[in-house]
């Protein structure tokens, strides 16, 4: 049981995206954060068209044309949520985040899971059965535009235990407003 104060239910954003490069922990953090907040978590990888998965499985980076339909699906899933909803989605560029929010039709809180290339590469090499190969990590970092101070976003360092990452996010959510 957590000893940290839980955000008041009215402080929990209704639409959240856990964002960051491949291997930063979106799925693990998303499941744990959803349990902590009483939210629903959806893995954005499940919203990718089959063509995108096939490309990435072959080590081919996605281009913007590949990403727009996927980003639309992420926004639509956020719009369809009936309560607090968290989706794991790289959302690497400001334009992608704007598209997600526009498609959702309401404010979206972005939570950037930030880490160094070394930390994330180590994690990617240790995970099993994921379609995204470590070879694509450089292209992810090259595309990453961390959220600016004018965006409805927060950032947390992932180089700490999962529970600490989740608690850091929960503590920051009270200061974010939709």
N, C-alpha and C positions, 0 to 999 in steps of 0.2 A: 504494500500500500504506500502510496506517495505521501511524503510529509510536507511537500510544497502545497501552497494554497492553490486550489483549482480555480480557473477562470469562472466567473459567474456565467451561467448559461446565456445571458443576454450579451455577454462580451465575446462569445464565440462567433466568429464570422460564419455566415451561412455557406459561402462558396470559397474554398481554398485550393490552391495548387501548390504542391510540393515540387519545387523546380530545382534543376541543376543538371550537370553533365551525367552521362551514363556512369553507373557504378557508385554514385554518391549516397545511395541508400534510400531512394524514394519509396520503394516497396516496403522495406523493413520499418522505416520511420513512419510511413503512412499507416500501416496496420496498427502499430503501437500508439500513434497519436490519435487515431480514430477511437481506439479502445479507451484511451485516457480522457477524451473529450465527449464520448458518446456520439460520435459522428460516423458516417459511412465512408469507407475508403474504396476507391476504384483505381486500379492500376491502368494508367494511360496506355501502356503497351497493349492492353486488350482492345484498345480503340483504333489501333493502327490498321490500315488496309493490308491485306495479305501481301500486296506488292512491296510495301515498305519493309515488312519483316523479311521477305526474300532478299531484298537488296542488302539490308544490314547484315543478314546472315552470311552473305558472300563478301562482307567487308567493304561494301560500297556505301559511302556516306550519302545520306538523303540530301536532296536539293530542296529549295523553297517550294517548288511546284509539287514535290512529294508531301511536304509537310502541311500545306493549307487544308486539305480535306481532313487530315487527322486533327489538326487544331480546332477545326469546326466541330468535330465530334466531341472533343474535350469540352468546348463551350456549351454545346447542346446537353451533354451529360450534367454539367453544373446547373444549367437552367432547369433540368428535369428533376433535380434533387428536391425532396420534400422536407429535408431538415439539413443540418450541417453536413456538408459533403466535401471530402478531400479527394483530389485526383493527383496522382503522380504523373507529371509531364515535364519534360526537359525545359520547355518554354525559354529557350536559350537567348532569344532576341526580344528587345522591347516590342518590335512589331508583332511578334508572336503573342506576347502577353496582351497587347492591345486587341488583337484579333479574338483571343479567347474571351476577354471581358466583353467585347462588342457582341460576340455570338451568345454569350451567357445572358446578355441584356440587363445586367446588374453588376455592381462592384464585385471584384474577385480579390482576395487576399493572396499574395504570392509569398511563399516561404522558401527562400533560397538556401539549399543545403550546400554550403561552401566547404571546399577542401582543396588541398594541394594535388598536383598531378601525381606525386609519389604515393600519397595516401590512397587515392582513388585507384590508381593502377594496381596497387597491391590487392585491394579488395576485388577488383575485376578478375584478377588472376586466380583468386581463391574461390570464386563462385562457380557453381556447376549448372550446366543446362540452360544458360541464357544465350539468346541469339546475337547479342551485341559483343563482338570481339574486342579485346583490349587495343587492337590496332587502330580502332576508330576513335580512341580517346583524344588524340591530338586534334582531330577535326572538331570534336565537341568543344574543347577549350578555345580553339580558334574562333568558333562561332559565338561563344558565350559573351553576352553583354549583361553584366551583373545589374540588378535593379538599381535605378537611380533614386535619390532622396525624394523625388517628386512622385514616385510610384507607391501604390499601396502594398508595401512589401517589407519583409524583415529578413534577416540573414542569421544563420547559426553555423558555427564551426562544427563539422562532423568528426573531427579528430578527438573524439571522446566516446565513452560508452553510450549505447543506444538510449538507456534510461535518462542519461544526462542531456542528450540531444532533445528528447521528447520534453523533458522538464523545462529546458531553455525556451523551446517554442511555446509551451503552455504559458510560461511567465510573460513572454512578449505579446501574446495575443490580447491580453487585457488592454494594451496600449494602442492597438490597431482598431480602427473603426471602419465600418462599411458606409 
